Amino acid sequence: MPELPHDWIASPPTESDTEDIARMATAAKQRATGSGSVSADEVGMEVWGLGSWTRRQLVVRDGEGGDARLLAWVRVHDRAAGRTNIDLTLAPEATDRDELASALLAWCEEIAARIAVERGLGGTLIDVSVHSADKEYQRFLEAAGFDLTRSWLQMSRPVTPTDRDLPAPREGTRVRRVAEHDDGTPVAADIQTVHLMLEESFADHFNSYRESFPEFLHRQREVPGHRWDHWWISEVEEDGTWLPGGAVVSSVLPADDSGVEGSYLDYIGVHRLARGRGVAKALIHAVIRDAAELGRNRVTLEVDADSPTGADGLYQAMGWSTSYRTQSWHKTVDVDGVDAPIPEARAYDEG
């Protein structure tokens, strides 16, 4: 357990903590960024739902019993071999914030190293996502030895009824939903195709690394808005045969202040052999068109501010604008006595 200030107590969260954590996380987000909320569904996914299977986490209170205040929530996500994500949330009323953050981030590093050992690795890369307006969190990370490595654009596009009439894919390209069985479960071959397309497409992107099919599948199912019918595959014609050329994974966004749901474009990938054939635009149109048909009011996404493919320019041209920015902060933790190296980011081979 971390060494905490005063007589504060750390313990694993339980399902009964869900509502309290959601309220605290919402207050913390609004304090740091001026807006936003965290739903009980999001918290529940991590505390006791599917997401809890790959996370180790603690809550901190200022004492015991029903009157004890919730001061912090910290979690360590074993995302993939050699990649660990961490999240830290402090209640606005928490005191001794730098000392508390230091203790909890040190605990995260210890757990990340332990996960690496369990995987038989010589260490892990720790990744933290931070809102660009959250200067306090950035200060905590810098003090703990993390480096700012990347910025991301969080973009949104309004959806209108006219989006139902977006152009069809160009000749030689088509888009279809992932096939489902009669009971609604997806056809395995199609899910595997989506995984393959994304793995191959992101090989030349920042911090790219191998994610096994089971890890990919589990992580997608953790998303509260996950829906199999929000996954699409693009195919291109080669010598009379239709071959996979790309894929997109999207999900449902909770209702906004107007009471209307949105769609989130989680991942889009185009295989390098299919680039230049309108695959990306066809997949994006499929998500927007679906959102319009379902009566949703927006499609949001995240894109690398320094995308090597210029994806941010494509999105701007298609009606997206930047709502805010986030940052990736990284730190590498090495483990003594383990020979296996940390999996490196893959280099893109043009050949």
C-alpha positions in Angstrom: 0.0 0.0 0.0 1.2 3.6 -0.6 2.5 5.7 2.2 -0.2 8.3 2.6 -0.3 11.6 4.5 -2.0 11.7 8.0 -4.0 8.7 8.9 -5.6 8.4 5.5 -6.6 4.9 4.4 -6.3 3.2 1.0 -8.3 0.2 0.0 -9.6 -1.5 -3.2 -12.9 0.1 -4.3 -16.1 -1.9 -4.3 -19.4 -1.7 -6.3 -21.0 0.3 -3.5 -18.4 3.1 -4.1 -19.5 3.6 -7.7 -21.8 6.6 -7.2 -19.4 8.4 -4.8 -16.5 7.9 -7.2 -18.5 9.2 -10.1 -19.5 12.4 -8.1 -15.9 12.9 -7.0 -14.5 12.4 -10.5 -17.1 14.8 -12.0 -16.1 17.5 -9.5 -12.4 16.9 -10.1 -12.9 17.1 -13.9 -14.9 20.4 -13.6 -12.3 21.8 -11.2 -9.4 21.0 -13.6 -11.0 21.8 -17.0 -14.1 23.8 -16.3 -16.5 21.3 -17.8 -17.3 17.6 -18.2 -18.7 14.8 -16.2 -18.0 11.2 -15.3 -21.0 8.8 -15.3 -21.6 5.9 -12.9 -21.5 3.6 -15.9 -18.0 4.6 -16.8 -16.9 4.2 -13.2 -18.7 0.9 -12.8 -16.9 -0.5 -15.9 -13.6 0.0 -14.2 -14.5 -0.7 -10.6 -16.5 -3.9 -10.9 -17.3 -4.5 -14.6 -15.3 -6.0 -17.4 -12.6 -3.3 -17.0 -11.8 -4.4 -13.5 -10.3 -7.6 -14.8 -7.3 -5.8 -16.2 -7.0 -3.0 -13.6 -5.6 -2.8 -10.1 -6.9 0.2 -8.2 -7.4 1.9 -4.9 -9.5 4.6 -3.3 -8.3 6.8 -0.5 -10.4 8.1 2.4 -9.6 10.4 5.3 -10.6 7.8 7.9 -12.9 4.8 8.5 -16.6 4.5 8.7 -19.5 6.2 6.9 -18.4 9.7 7.6 -15.0 9.2 5.9 -14.5 11.4 2.9 -13.4 10.0 -0.5 -10.2 11.8 -1.4 -8.7 9.9 -4.4 -9.2 7.1 -6.9 -6.1 5.6 -8.7 -6.0 2.7 -11.2 -3.3 0.8 -13.1 -4.4 -0.7 -16.4 -2.5 -3.7 -17.8 -3.3 -2.8 -21.4 -0.9 -5.0 -23.4 2.5 -6.5 -23.2 4.9 -3.7 -22.2 2.2 -1.1 -22.1 0.5 0.1 -18.8 -1.9 3.0 -18.5 -2.5 4.8 -15.2 -5.2 7.2 -14.1 -5.3 9.4 -11.0 -8.2 11.4 -9.7 -8.1 13.7 -6.6 -11.1 15.1 -4.9 -11.2 18.9 -5.0 -11.3 19.0 -1.2 -8.2 16.8 -0.8 -5.4 18.5 1.1 -1.6 17.8 0.8 -2.3 17.2 -2.8 1.4 17.0 -4.0 2.3 14.5 -1.3 -0.8 12.4 -2.0 -0.2 12.4 -5.7 3.4 11.5 -5.3 2.5 8.5 -3.0 -0.1 7.3 -5.4 2.0 7.7 -8.6 4.8 5.8 -6.8 2.4 3.0 -6.0 1.3 3.0 -9.7 5.0 2.5 -10.8 5.4 -0.4 -8.3 2.3 -2.1 -9.6 3.3 -1.5 -13.3 6.7 -3.1 -12.6 4.9 -6.0 -10.9 2.7 -6.5 -13.9 5.8 -6.5 -16.2 7.4 -9.3 -14.0 4.2 -11.3 -14.2 4.4 -11.0 -18.0 8.1 -12.0 -18.0 9.2 -8.6 -19.3 12.1 -6.4 -18.4 9.8 -3.4 -17.8 6.9 -1.5 -19.2 6.1 1.9 -20.7 3.6 3.8 -18.5 1.2 6.1 -20.4 -1.0 8.8 -18.8 -3.6 10.8 -20.6 -4.1 14.4 -19.3 -6.4 17.2 -20.3 -4.3 20.1 -21.6 -6.0 22.4 -19.1 -5.2 20.3 -16.1 -1.9 22.0 -15.1 -1.9 20.5 -11.6 -1.9 16.9 -13.0 0.9 17.8 -15.4 2.9 19.2 -12.4 2.4 15.9 -10.5 3.6 13.9 -13.5 6.6 16.1 -14.1 7.6 15.8 -10.5 7.3 12.0 -10.7 9.7 11.8 -13.7 7.2 11.6 -16.6 7.8 13.3 -19.9 5.2 15.0 -22.2 5.4 13.0 -25.5 2.4 13.9 -27.6 -0.7 16.0 -28.0 -4.1 14.9 -29.2 -7.0 16.8 -30.7 -10.5 15.9 -29.4 -12.7 16.8 -32.3 -16.5 16.9 -32.7 -18.8 17.1 -35.8 -22.5 18.0 -35.7 -24.8 15.4 -37.3 -27.9 16.6 -39.3 -30.6 14.7 -41.1 -29.0 15.5 -44.5 -26.1 13.3 -43.5 -28.2 10.3 -44.4 -27.5 11.2 -48.0 -23.7 11.2 -47.9 -22.0 9.9 -51.0 -21.6 6.2 -51.6 -18.0 4.8 -51.7 -16.2 5.2 -55.0 -16.2 2.4 -57.5 -14.1 -0.5 -56.5 -14.6 0.2 -52.7 -17.5 -0.9 -50.5 -18.3 -0.8 -46.8 -20.3 -3.3 -44.8 -21.1 -3.9 -41.1 -19.4 -6.7 -39.3 -21.6 -9.7 -39.8 -23.6 -11.1 -36.9 -25.2 -14.4 -36.1 -28.9 -14.6 -35.5 -28.4 -14.1 -31.7 -26.5 -10.8 -32.3 -23.0 -12.1 -31.6 -20.5 -11.1 -34.3 -19.0 -13.5 -36.8 -15.5 -14.4 -35.5 -13.8 -14.0 -38.9 -15.0 -10.4 -39.2 -13.9 -9.4 -35.8 -10.5 -10.9 -36.5 -10.4 -8.9 -39.8 -11.0 -5.7 -37.9 -8.2 -6.5 -35.5 -5.8 -7.3 -38.4 -6.7 -4.1 -40.3 -6.1 -1.9 -37.3 -2.9 -3.6 -36.3 -1.5 -3.3 -39.8 -2.8 0.3 -40.3 -1.3 1.7 -37.1 2.1 0.1 -37.7 3.6 3.5 -38.7 1.9 5.5 -35.9 3.3 7.0 -32.8 3.8 4.5 -29.9 2.5 1.7 -32.0 2.8 -1.8 -30.4 1.4 -5.2 -30.8 -1.9 -5.9 -29.1 -3.1 -9.5 -29.1 -6.5 -10.3 -30.4 -7.8 -11.3 -26.9 -6.5 -8.1 -25.4 -8.0 -6.0 -28.2 -11.4 -7.8 -27.9 -11.6 -7.4 -24.2 -10.6 -3.7 -24.3 -13.3 -2.9 -26.8 -16.0 -4.7 -24.7 -15.0 -2.6 -21.7 -16.4 0.5 -23.4 -19.8 1.4 -21.9 -21.1 2.4 -25.3 -19.7 -0.7 -27.1 -22.0 -2.1 -29.9 -21.1 -4.8 -32.4 -23.3 -3.1 -35.0 -21.1 0.0 -34.8 -18.1 -1.9 -36.4 -17.6 -1.7 -40.2 -15.2 -3.3 -42.7 -14.2 -1.7 -46.0 -13.3 -3.9 -48.9 -11.5 -3.1 -52.2 -11.8 -5.0 -55.4 -8.6 -6.6 -56.8 -8.9 -8.6 -60.1 -12.5 -9.4 -59.4 -12.0 -10.4 -55.7 -13.1 -8.3 -52.8 -10.3 -8.0 -50.1 -10.3 -6.2 -46.7 -8.9 -2.7 -47.0 -9.7 -1.1 -43.7 -12.0 -1.1 -40.7 -13.6 1.3 -38.2 -14.8 0.7 -34.6 -17.3 3.2 -33.2 -19.5 3.3 -30.1 -22.3 5.1 -28.4 -21.8 8.4 -26.6 -24.0 9.2 -23.6 -26.7 11.8 -24.0 -25.4 15.4 -23.8 -27.1 18.4 -22.1 -29.8 18.3 -24.8 -30.7 14.7 -24.0 -29.4 13.3 -27.3 -26.8 10.6 -27.7 -23.8 10.8 -30.0 -21.4 8.4 -31.8 -17.7 8.1 -31.0 -15.2 7.1 -33.7 -12.9 4.9 -31.6 -10.5 3.6 -34.3 -10.2 3.8 -38.1 -7.5 2.1 -40.0 -6.7 1.8 -43.7 -4.3 -0.9 -44.8 -1.3 0.6 -46.7 -2.1 -1.4 -49.8 -5.6 0.1 -50.0 -4.6 3.8 -49.4 -5.6 6.3 -52.0 -8.8 4.5 -52.9 -11.3 6.5 -50.7 -11.4 3.9 -48.0 -11.0 6.3 -45.0 -13.7 8.6 -46.3 -16.1 5.7 -47.0 -15.7 4.3 -43.5 -16.2 7.8 -41.9 -19.3 8.3 -44.0 -20.6 5.0 -42.7 -20.3 6.2 -39.1 -21.8 9.6 -39.8 -24.7 8.2 -41.9 -25.5 5.6 -39.1 -25.5 8.4 -36.5 -27.9 10.4 -38.6 -30.3 7.5 -39.1 -30.3 6.9 -35.4 -31.1 10.5 -34.6 -27.8 11.3 -33.0 -26.5 14.9 -32.9 -22.7 14.5 -33.1 -19.7 12.3 -33.9 -16.6 12.8 -31.9 -13.1 11.4 -32.2 -9.4 11.8 -31.1 -6.6 12.3 -33.6 -2.9 12.8 -33.2 -2.0 16.5 -33.4 1.1 15.5 -35.4 -0.5 12.7 -37.4 2.0 11.4 -40.1 -1.0 10.9 -42.5 -2.5 14.4 -42.0 -5.7 12.8 -40.6 -6.6 16.0 -38.7 -6.8 17.9 -42.0 -9.1 15.2 -43.5 -11.4 15.5 -40.4 -11.5 19.3 -40.6 -12.4 19.1 -44.3 -15.3 16.8 -43.4 -16.7 19.2 -40.8 -14.9 18.4 -37.5 -13.5 21.0 -35.2 -11.3 20.8 -32.1 -13.2 20.9 -28.8 -10.1 20.6 -26.6 -6.7 18.9 -26.4 -5.2 16.1 -24.4 -1.6 15.0 -23.7 0.2 11.8 -23.4 2.9 11.6 -20.6 5.2 8.6 -20.6 7.7 7.0 -18.3 9.6 3.8 -18.7 10.0 1.5 -15.7 12.7 -1.2 -15.9 12.7 -4.4 -13.9 16.0 -5.8 -12.5 16.8 -9.4 -13.1 14.5 -9.9 -16.1 16.2 -10.5 -19.4 13.2 -10.1 -21.7 13.1 -6.6 -23.2 10.2 -4.2 -23.2 8.3 -4.6 -26.5 9.4 -1.7 -28.8 7.1 0.4 -31.0 7.0 -1.1 -34.4 8.8 0.6 -37.3 6.8 1.0 -40.5 8.3 -0.8 -43.5 7.3 0.8 -46.8 8.3 -2.4 -48.5 
